[in-house]
Amino acid sequence: MTNAICWVTDLDEEVCPHCHPEPVKAAPPTEPDLYPDIAEEVYHGDTSALSQSGAKALLKTVPAQWIYDWLHPEPVEVNEIMEFGSAVHSLTLGVGAKVVEIKAENWTRKADQQIRKEHRAAGEIPLLTAKYRRAVAMADAVRLHPVIGPRLEDSQRELSGWFRDPETGIMRRFRIDALHTTPAGAALAMDVKTAETADPNEFAKSIRKFGYDQQDDWYVEGLEELGVPGAAFLFVVVGRKPPHLVSLNTVPRAYVERGRERNRDAIRLYAECLAAGHWPDYGVDTIHEIEQPAWAYRED
């Protein structure tokens, strides 16, 4: 028996491209502005605008490798550590993927493994009871914090911005966890981080390791270009270890200036390659003499 849409049987209707066409993927914005409710996959899938993470990656390799990786991103394999961090993020901000408690002690039962697979396929985050309770406790620690909690509640969350770089004209983008604006107009941008401990001394290492000085500069400049001048940038760190202490952290202005210089290097390199349509590699006729550090000459 054929259906009323196409000359296919009812059994084939589910796989017919006419009866069930692929959903049209949303396109990222093309005009500079601040946008709420931009889906995560739309934001991260925009290869026409340079992101802060993309700028950092460009400084770590040659342009030819970078542009290939940029245009051909490898699928991110879901692991429980990343999943847990995303769960805390969603529960803290009240936006993002739905977090679902799976009432089990582990994933040994095939039935629970299948349930986890189905939730992940639906874009949800399945957590075992113990981890779910920990994620809720960590989110509560931030939301109930006497200083940051009220500001987080009265903020725009998961706010995405696209803007033209004032020097090169390229399109840049950023995504802020939360943006709070006081009645007087002062702006506070917040980024929520999970860590083993919220100790500021330990977080200082993360600033260097992950280039948070570049993130600070990138986001604040983006807000400035989009009509939010003089924003303060705050890293809200919550510890995974009970009792899930919270620390509020800023990057010193002198170190942010270092991040700004690195951002400018990446932006200029990107703009030059884009304009020329040429992304240099290691050099076809270049022979690299590989120098070794001084200590290597002293080895036996």
Phi and psi in degrees as a GROMACS rama.xvg file:
@    title "Ramachandran Plot"
@    xaxis  label "Phi"
@    yaxis  label "Psi"
@TYPE xy
-96.494  156.341  THR-2
-93.1138  177.907  ASN-3
-81.1352  -8.09309  ALA-4
-97.1416  -51.0028  ILE-5
-131.763  164.74  CYS-6
-84.6049  62.0171  TRP-7
-129.645  157.994  VAL-8
-73.4652  160.932  THR-9
-59.0611  -31.6513  ASP-10
-67.8903  -30.8746  LEU-11
-89.139  -8.52423  ASP-12
-59.5348  -35.8261  GLU-13
-63.6365  -26.6691  GLU-14
-107.311  3.2426  VAL-15
-74.5697  126.953  CYS-16
-68.5916  -18.0502  PRO-17
-86.7269  -40.2665  HIS-18
-73.173  -36.4237  CYS-19
-132.261  72.7249  HIS-20
-66.8088  156.341  PRO-21
-62.5578  135.027  GLU-22
-62.3531  142.142  PRO-23
-70.7799  125.503  VAL-24
-76.0536  136.207  LYS-25
-67.5529  140.358  ALA-26
-91.6245  145.991  ALA-27
-69.8429  158.732  PRO-28
-61.7646  152.638  PRO-29
-117.167  -6.75438  THR-30
-109.519  139.769  GLU-31
-61.2874  128.618  PRO-32
177.787  171.743  ASP-33
-96.1837  131.168  LEU-34
-126.057  123.247  TYR-35
-85.3649  162.542  PRO-36
61.7058  31.9206  ASP-37
-85.818  123.944  ILE-38
-60.7279  145.716  ALA-39
-58.1408  -42.2299  GLU-40
-68.7035  -28.408  GLU-41
-71.3292  -44.9216  VAL-42
-61.3579  -53.5018  TYR-43
-71.699  -19.2232  HIS-44
-85.9052  -1.02103  GLY-45
-82.1295  105.889  ASP-46
-93.9881  1.30364  THR-47
-90.8052  -9.79414  SER-48
-125.37  133.638  ALA-49
-78.3671  129.84  LEU-50
-99.2034  168.34  SER-51
-65.2862  -41.3221  GLN-52
-67.0682  -35.1365  SER-53
-65.44  -38.4521  GLY-54
-64.2857  -41.8195  ALA-55
-64.2926  -41.0006  LYS-56
-65.2506  -34.9817  ALA-57
-63.1428  -31.5307  LEU-58
-78.6764  -6.90493  LEU-59
-103.198  -1.7175  LYS-60
-150.362  -172.204  THR-61
-89.5534  152.691  VAL-62
-55.4022  -36.1939  PRO-63
-62.4658  -41.3923  ALA-64
-70.3782  -40.1772  GLN-65
-61.7837  -47.2872  TRP-66
-66.5367  -33.6998  ILE-67
-65.0215  -47.302  TYR-68
-63.3008  -36.6372  ASP-69
-64.9382  -41.1276  TRP-70
-88.483  -14.2527  LEU-71
-130.347  63.7526  HIS-72
-65.0893  137.433  PRO-73
-78.4234  142.394  GLU-74
-57.8867  136.111  PRO-75
-81.5082  120.925  VAL-76
-77.1264  126.666  GLU-77
-71.6591  128.814  VAL-78
-129.657  162.929  ASN-79
-67.9294  -28.2122  GLU-80
-68.446  -48.76  ILE-81
-62.8989  -40.7227  MET-82
-63.1485  -40.4034  GLU-83
-65.6804  -43.5651  PHE-84
-60.8642  -40.5152  GLY-85
-65.4058  -35.6943  SER-86
-64.8945  -45.0353  ALA-87
-61.8309  -40.9092  VAL-88
-59.9111  -49.0635  HIS-89
-63.7602  -44.064  SER-90
-68.3567  -33.8154  LEU-91
-71.1864  -46.1254  THR-92
-85.7093  -19.7989  LEU-93
75.5429  16.2138  GLY-94
-137.481  167.652  VAL-95
98.8075  -162.422  GLY-96
-62.9462  142.762  ALA-97
-70.5738  135.354  LYS-98
-101.836  126.55  VAL-99
-119.156  131.899  VAL-100
-84.3975  127.562  GLU-101
-105.062  112.739  ILE-102
-77.8982  82.4759  LYS-103
-155.771  162.311  ALA-104
-89.0297  -26.8785  GLU-105
-155.588  -177.026  ASN-106
-104.46  25.1884  TRP-107
-72.2916  -31.2352  THR-108
-74.1343  132.022  ARG-109
-61.4021  -32.9248  LYS-110
-63.9277  -40.6582  ALA-111
-70.1254  -35.6205  ASP-112
-62.8978  -39.2761  GLN-113
-67.1029  -40.3367  GLN-114
-61.9044  -43.666  ILE-115
-59.8679  -43.134  ARG-116
-60.9137  -41.7716  LYS-117
-67.8367  -41.2785  GLU-118
-65.66  -41.8871  HIS-119
-63.1948  -40.3879  ARG-120
-62.9118  -28.2622  ALA-121
-86.0523  3.30114  ALA-122
81.2996  16.8971  GLY-123
-102.972  167.31  GLU-124
-113.946  105.261  ILE-125
-87.4781  128.69  PRO-126
-127.274  139.502  LEU-127
-62.7969  156.733  LEU-128
-50.9993  -47.6331  THR-129
-61.6779  -44.5059  ALA-130
-72.3133  -33.9319  LYS-131
-61.8316  -46.1157  TYR-132
-64.2182  -37.2044  ARG-133
-66.4798  -41.8855  ARG-134
-62.337  -41.8291  ALA-135
-63.3029  -42.2834  VAL-136
-63.7518  -39.9592  ALA-137
-66.747  -42.5147  MET-138
-63.7096  -41.2118  ALA-139
-63.0235  -36.6164  ASP-140
-60.3909  -36.2575  ALA-141
-78.088  -46.6145  VAL-142
-66.5787  -28.8263  ARG-143
-96.9276  3.07918  LEU-144
-62.1908  131.517  HIS-145
-63.1044  -27.2365  PRO-146
-94.9506  -52.6135  VAL-147
-83.3488  -29.1137  ILE-148
-54.8942  -54.2984  GLY-149
-62.1022  -35.6142  PRO-150
-70.9744  -35.7297  ARG-151
-67.1215  -40.1652  LEU-152
-62.992  -38.6521  GLU-153
-99.3876  62.7558  ASP-154
-147.357  162.032  SER-155
-88.1214  127.754  GLN-156
-111.446  149.442  ARG-157
50.8196  59.3185  GLU-158
-98.4164  124.305  LEU-159
-105.633  142.031  SER-160
-129.594  139.452  GLY-161
-121.244  133.52  TRP-162
-151.847  156.771  PHE-163
-85.4872  130.527  ARG-164
-64.2832  126.887  ASP-165
-64.4717  -24.5418  PRO-166
-90.2716  -46.0483  GLU-167
-104.334  -20.0555  THR-168
84.3761  -1.9414  GLY-169
-69.9433  157.404  ILE-170
-84.9067  133.92  MET-171
-122.523  160.392  ARG-172
-142.846  159.759  ARG-173
-154.737  163.694  PHE-174
-141.639  116.044  ARG-175
-102.803  136.306  ILE-176
-59.8971  -48.6571  ASP-177
-154.046  143.479  ALA-178
-129.749  114.184  LEU-179
-105.502  135.234  HIS-180
-123.694  126.104  THR-181
-76.2862  163.554  THR-182
-56.8542  -27.479  PRO-183
-81.7816  -6.66529  ALA-184
99.4809  0.493443  GLY-185
-73.3435  136.733  ALA-186
-109.149  139.758  ALA-187
-128.316  114.865  LEU-188
-94.6174  135.811  ALA-189
-124.815  140.261  MET-190
-126.884  121.436  ASP-191
-91.8821  126.567  VAL-192
-122.081  142.072  LYS-193
-103.677  144.773  THR-194
-152.237  163.935  ALA-195
-59.6104  -39.6412  GLU-196
-137.255  150.079  THR-197
-90.0698  8.84531  ALA-198
-54.4882  120.318  ASP-199
-56.9829  -32.5843  PRO-200
-65.648  -35.104  ASN-201
-73.7345  -37.1176  GLU-202
-66.1427  -27.3399  PHE-203
-57.537  -35.8655  ALA-204
-67.1102  -37.5555  LYS-205
-66.3993  -34.7027  SER-206
-58.708  -44.5003  ILE-207
-71.4359  -42.7349  ARG-208
-65.9633  -42.5976  LYS-209
-104.83  3.17447  PHE-210
67.9004  42.8848  GLY-211
-70.2965  -17.2102  TYR-212
-65.0144  -37.0722  ASP-213
-69.1293  -37.634  GLN-214
-62.7452  -45.5817  GLN-215
-55.852  -53.4133  ASP-216
-61.7674  -44.0447  ASP-217
-60.5035  -47.1208  TRP-218
-70.3038  -42.9875  TYR-219
-65.6125  -40.54  VAL-220
-64.8669  -40.4853  GLU-221
-61.0441  -44.0028  GLY-222
-62.3427  -41.7032  LEU-223
-57.7127  -46.3728  GLU-224
-66.4346  -23.1343  GLU-225
-103.288  19.583  LEU-226
90.1586  18.1244  GLY-227
-120.748  82.9393  VAL-228
-78.5724  151.786  PRO-229
64.1585  29.3685  GLY-230
-67.8238  140.306  ALA-231
-88.1458  148.612  ALA-232
-120.472  127.314  PHE-233
-127.594  129.783  LEU-234
-95.0514  118.158  PHE-235
-99.8587  110.775  VAL-236
-108.295  128.159  VAL-237
-119.508  133.431  VAL-238
-81.5771  141.094  GLY-239
-73.5199  -25.6433  ARG-240
-81.3318  129.237  LYS-241
-56.2404  145.837  PRO-242
-88.6224  26.6729  PRO-243
61.1325  58.5903  HIS-244
-67.3836  155.767  LEU-245
-122.112  136.325  VAL-246
-125.864  148.34  SER-247
-109.931  126.836  LEU-248
-135.396  142.707  ASN-249
-124.472  159.042  THR-250
-97.1847  131.865  VAL-251
-54.6509  142.505  PRO-252
-57.7935  -36.8158  ARG-253
-63.561  -36.4213  ALA-254
-76.906  -32.5013  TYR-255
-63.1147  -35.5215  VAL-256
-62.8277  -36.736  GLU-257
-60.443  -44.6216  ARG-258
-61.1552  -37.6008  GLY-259
-63.6436  -41.3781  ARG-260
-62.8891  -40.8127  GLU-261
-67.6648  -40.1153  ARG-262
-60.2172  -44.1264  ASN-263
-62.8732  -39.1908  ARG-264
-59.1652  -45.1244  ASP-265
-67.8212  -42.5314  ALA-266
-63.3413  -44.6348  ILE-267
-64.6832  -41.8471  ARG-268
-63.2382  -44.8791  LEU-269
-60.5035  -46.7668  TYR-270
-62.9913  -40.7133  ALA-271
-64.4137  -45.2423  GLU-272
-65.223  -41.1141  CYS-273
-64.1612  -44.6045  LEU-274
-66.2205  -37.9814  ALA-275
-82.7722  -17.8452  ALA-276
66.9588  25.8934  GLY-277
-134.737  127.523  HIS-278
-119.591  96.6191  TRP-279
-58.8433  147.943  PRO-280
-109.982  -146.669  ASP-281
-82.9298  -2.2816  TYR-282
98.5201  118.504  GLY-283
-65.5405  -41.6381  VAL-284
-110.762  22.7021  ASP-285
-98.4042  128.607  THR-286
-105.044  121.338  ILE-287
-93.1858  119.332  HIS-288
-85.7511  115.769  GLU-289
-90.0977  100.776  ILE-290
-75.0897  151.689  GLU-291
-114.261  153.189  GLN-292
-65.0872  158.856  PRO-293
-57.2045  -37.2675  ALA-294
-65.8134  -24.7382  TRP-295
-67.3486  -29.3436  ALA-296
-73.0687  -17.9615  TYR-297
-93.7322  -4.29201  ARG-298
-72.7152  147.615  GLU-299
